[in-house]
Amino acid sequence: MNKLLIILLFTATFLAPVTLRAQFPGGGNRGGGVQNMNVGHFYGKIEDANTKKPVEAASIQLIQNKLDSATKKRKDVIVAGMLTDKKGEFSLENLAVLATYKLKITAIGYKPIEQKVAFELNMGAGKSGDMSSMLSAVDKDLGNIKLEIDAQQLREVTITNTKPLLTMAIDRKIFNVEKNLTSIGGTAVDVMKNVPGLNVDIDGNVTMRNASPQIFVDGRPTTMTLEQIPADAIATIEIITNPSAKFDASGGGAGILNVVMKKNRKTGYNGSVRASIDSRGRPGLGGDINIRQQKINFFAAANLNMRKTITTASTDRTDFLNNAEGHLLQKNGPVGKGIFGFGRTGIDYFIDNRNTITVSGNMSRGQFKNSDLININRDTVFNDINGLDSITSDFGRRSSNSTNNFRNYGTSLSYKHNFAKANKDISADVNYNYSKNDNINEFATQYFYSSATPKSPLIFEKSEGGGSSKFFTSQIDFSNPVTDKIKMEAGGRIAIRDFYSYNNNFSKLSQSRPYFPVPSLNNEYKYKDRVLAGYVTFAQQLKKFNYQLGVRIESSKYDGTLISKDLAFSNKFPFSVFPSAFATYKLTEKQDFQLNYSRKINRPNFFQLIPFIDYSDSLNLSKGNPDLVPEFTNLLELSYQNQVATGHNLLFTAYFKHTENVIARYQFKDKNPSPVGKPDSVIFTTYANASKTYTFGVELTLKNKIASWWDVTTNLNLFNATLKAGNLPGGIDDSQVSWFVKMNNSFKLPRNFSIQLSGDYQAKTLVSQSGGGGGGGRGGGGGMFGGGGNTPSAQGFIRPLYGADIAIRKDFLKNNAASLTLQVNDIFRTKLNSVFSQSVYFEQNTERRRDPQVVRLNFNWRFGKIDVSLFKRKNTKIDTEGMQGIGGGN
């Protein structure tokens, strides 16, 4: 600036008299001379009028009124502009010094300011030769300009950022857990009960379109179960019914449920503290915090919950024996008490605007104790060779007590680099999960004649089991928008899982005697599976039409060893190809069609493969089948989405799924493996590869704003499921038309009250035959979570099931920072799980009811730093990251 002033001084000394005379006589030409020398400089500082702190990223605009040569009319033109820096300072240079300007200042959360500014040159000093005095005015300090907070604008920002309960996209639905009142204080299972398109049974098993989806956490597979994840730690649930080649091919076409944990990247600090109590006297505590300062973002959450579950169950069964028919009536009421804790923490380090490293870890630990008393009544009708019938009757009691402990630890390291080109990025991450469990189960069984005389001695049994799982994944994803119409993505993944399990069984005939081992029932088992995968996708947009083609290649290998029997087995698929294709046609700005196809695989899980016997119910034994092979599924979907009007959205999907070598349950009769006090032969439930299944159906999801205070989300699923199981011993072909509907009502009432009323109805449906991709089975590592025994399901159906939940919430304190929520589940006590199953060996009806009409009261207090300038900083617009932010779960 000093050099510029020296040059200007010499120039003005020689030319000023000529220039001024040419510019001002008679108000003539004002277009040349000094005005054309763009040497003016405005600078200043923007402050908060109350705190006196600098306001960063305020918009500064310098406006000049000029003649438009085209229209011959004068109009305002922006001649300079910028955003203030961290100190609230701004600097506008190279300005015409004789023009008149308007300075406009705006910032989110503040009232705008407009004021006239000019360079006020001292022309008299120029004529007298005092050029330094005249020219000092071209470098003008506008001072500290103070902005007043606009409270109304802040309220509007808050309203704009309020997320809906459900966001619908053509490839996924996003359920906002923070808006779901009925799951507050619960687990992820309680969340799933309210997610459109999902069905949750009495035991917390989740199905989507009659199959078990894969469970991801933050876009990656996990060893945690849904019962181990607190609902208050979840931000959103992403429902992906037909993942592309970018995602893992496992799951058999059952789709993906991605649990996105809470993590906030807004600068400053914020968090919440929670407490709850239910009608059974079980408390819960929790909290989370997020701190973002400059390049570091720290987040942490913790929950501690206690639970008590009460179940009533009954089984009525008829067994078809060689020369007899047996009738059994079994009633029980298992009670479970448990405590579990969950913790999660991590750090995001923003190296610069384009590079981010994230390190995170989580831990869950808990103990559950279950007790049960099973009352058994049996009648057996014998047919002799003369056609005469004889009947024997007895009854029995079987008590059980179990203690189960689990621990789960996980850690993740990820890196993301954004290239200078928009939307071009590369990311890599490494994930490791370790889980361990142990359990002790004790049983006491005795049978009596109808006269109450003991028929057999009191038999005591005990099983001790446990196991561990180590799960390692590593992957890399690259995304490159070749042009604004073409995009390519590619990536690779390796997944290695090590699993170990043991189960030791003991028995005795007197409570005072020591247990003796029963080696024939013992099992010790380990397995290791490995999946290598790579994918590539190509997408192009052609006006209203866009498409994506993809292919995924996976190589898998499985090695298992039954240590207790010194047996080893393995299977491998060195090369499997999984194509996908998506095509979308945009009818209007509010309507579009999408057609998509993908091929998936469902590999048998550990509990379906391991050949040890689950003896938690002596009349319903089950074991795995190590000879199972994976099932392959072709999935086709046609979707139509229409944003009918403001507040009214529609998503309609027709789908078809065809599966070969479907993994199905079936039953057979075999010798009783226990040497003491049991029937000579019993019925086993196991798994085998049936021929095929077909499922086709339609799904409709509606979002409707009935009034300003009433929102409704409705999901309807109508489908037909056909199972071809004639290739199995005693198996038959079966088909069933069924439907499922779920509705969620949200009401906003005066005085900061809100109500959520949700309900669902499931029509008669076939018992799910496939294990799906979500795991499952009999508990981890030889665990016996019997709760009344297994339910055989060679062929059968589930009778209609329906229920409703309600929650009422009151927000209070300043800015509604605190809330009280009262919840009641199964308010009409209608959720009765009733299953009919049959085979050539038996017919059975089972009814179970679990935890009806439980009341829970929750308190939540939210805190945080309020600084309106935080709304404007870079990279703070992302509140949480789902799979679309990290390249998916390939």
C-alpha positions, 0 to 999 in steps of 0.5 A: 500500500505504501508503494501504491501511495508513492506512485499515486502521489507522483502521478497526482502531483503532475496530473491533478490540475489537468484531471480536476479541471477536466472532471468538474467544470459545469458538472460535466464528465465524471467518468474518468480521472481519479475515479477510474483509478481503483485504489480505494480500500475499505476495511473493518471488523464485525462484532456481536453487539452483546458479547463483543466477540468477533462474528466469523463468516459474516457476508460483506457486500459492497453495492454500487448503483450503475447504469445498465448499458442494455436497459439504459436503467440504473441498477444495484451491482455488487462490486466487491464481497467476502466473508469475515475471518475468524477475527471478524475482520474484512478487507475490500480493495481496488475500489473506485475512490469517487463512487458512492457505495452501499455496504450490506452485512448479513449473518445467520442469527443476526439482523442485517445492516445496510449503510452508505459508505464513501471515500470523502476525498479532500479536494481543497487539499489537492488544489493547495498541494497537500496531496498526502491529506487528500490521498489518506482518505482512500484507505478508510477504516469503517470501524467495529460494526456491531450486529444485533441478534435476531431471535426470530431468525434463530427460531426459524433456523431451529424449525428448518433443521427439525428432522422428520420421523421418516425420510424416504428415498428411492433406494432406502428409508431413513428412520429418525430414532430421536423422533421416536417416543416409544423407544426412549430408554429401550434397546434397538429392538424397541426401535425396530418395532416402529420402523416401517417395513420391519416385523419384530417377533416376541423374542426380538427377532427382526424380519424384513419382507419375511426374511432376516436382514443383515445388521450393520452399525455405522455401515459395517457388520457387527458382532453386537446383537440388537438387544445390546445396543441402547435406543438412546445411542442411535441417531437413525436406522437406514433400511436398504431392501435391495443393496447394489454391488457396492454392498456386501452380497451376504444376507440372501437378498434380505436387505440391510439394516444400518444402525447409525450411532449418534455423533455430532460435528457441530463446533462447540459442545452439546450432549444429554443426560437421561434416566428412566424407571419402569413399572417393574422397578428397573432403572436406566441411566445414560448420557452422551457428549460431543465437543468440537474445537478447531481440528478435533471432534470428540464424542462419547456415550454411555448407558446402563440399563436393568431389565425384567422380562416375564413370559407366559407360554404353552405348548399343545402337541400330538406325537404320531408314534409307531403304534401309539399316539401321544398327547402333551400339554406343556405350560411355563412362565420364564422370568428373566432379570438382567443388567447391561452397560454400553459405552462408545467413544471416539475422535475425529481429527480434521487434518485439513479441509480434505483429510480426516482421520477417525478413531472410535471404540465401543464396549458392551457388557451384561448379565442375564439370569433366567428361571423357569418351571415347566409343567408337563402333562402326557397321555399316550394311547397304545394300539395293540395287535388286537385293535384294543387301546390302552392309555397311560398318563403322567405329568412332570415338572422341569425347573431351570435356572441359567446365568449368562454373561456377555462382553463385546468390544469393538474398535475402528480406524478410518481415513477419508481424503477429499480431492480438489474435484468435487465429490471425488474421494477415497476412504479406507478403514479397519474394524475389529470386534471381539465378543465373549460369553459364558453360561451355566444352565441347571435343570431338574426334571421328575415325572409322576403317575396320575396318582402323583406317585413318582414315576422316575427319580428326580434327575438333575442336569447341568450344562456349562458353555461359552465361546468367543468371536473375533471379527476383522474387516478392512476395506477401501472405497474410491469414488470419482465423478468423471464428468457431471453426468458420469460417476465410477466407484470401486472398492475392496474388502476382506473379512475374517471371522474366528469363532470358538464354542464349547458346551459341557453337560453333566447329570446326577440322580440326587441333589446331594451327589456330585454331577457326573459328566455326560460326554455323549452330549458334550461339544467343543467347536471352532471355525474360521471363515474368510471372505474377499470381495471387490466391486466396481460400479458405473453410473450415468445420467441422461436427462430424465433417465439415469442408470447404474451398473455394478458387479461384485466378486467374492471368494469365500472359504469356511473351515470348521473343527469339531474338537470333541469328536476330532472331526473337520470339515470345510467348504469354499466358493473361490469365485462368485459373481454378483451383478446389480443394475439400477435404472431411474426415470424421472417423470416430473420433479416430484415423481420417478420410477426405478427398476433394480436387480441384484444377486445375493448369497446367504451363507449358513451361520454358525448355529445352523452348521454346528452339530452339537445338541441343544438340550434346553428342552428335553422334548424338543432337541435341535442341532446344526448340519455341517453339510449345508451349502449357501443359498443364492437369491435373485431379487428384482424390484420396481419402485414408484415415488411421488411427492403428491403435495407438501407433507404427502409422500408415497413410495410403492414397490413391487418385488420378486425374490427367487432363492435356490438351495434355501436353508430350511428347518426340518425334523427327523426321529432318532435315538435319544442321546441321553442315557438317563430317564428319557424316552428311547427316541426323540424328534430332532429339529435341524437344517437342510437345503430345500429346493427353492422358494419364491416370494413376490409382493407389493409394499406401500409406504405413505407419509401424510400430514393430516393437519399441522399437528398430526403426522401419519406414517403408514406401511403396507406389505402384501406378499405370497411366499412359496416353499418347495421342500418336497426333497426333504424327508417328510417335507412338503410344498407350501404356499401362503398369501399374507400381509402386514401393516404398520401405522405411526401417528404423531400428534403435536399438542399445546403447551409442548405436549406430544403423543405418539401412537403406533400399531401393527397387524400381521396376518397369517403367514408361513413360519420363516424357513430361512436363517437369513443374513442376520445370524440368530439361532440358540445364543452365542457359544453354546448358550442355552437361552431356552425360555421354554424350549425351541419351537419346531417348524418343519412346516407351519404358520403363524396366526395373526398378531397385532398390538399397539404402543403409546407414548406421551411427552412433555418438553419444558425448561428454556428452549425445551431443553428437558423432557419427560416421556411416559410409555406403555407397550402393548396397551390392549394386551393383544400381542399373543404369538401363536404358531402351528407347526406339523410334520409326519411325526407331530402336530403342535400349537404354541402360544407365547406372550412376553412383557405386555403393558409395561410402563416406563417413565423417561427423563432427558436433559439436553445441554450445549453451547449456543453460538449462532456463528457455528451455523456457518462454519465449514463441514458442520452441516453433517450431523451424522454419517450413514452408509452413503457418507462412507461408501457403504458396507461392501 
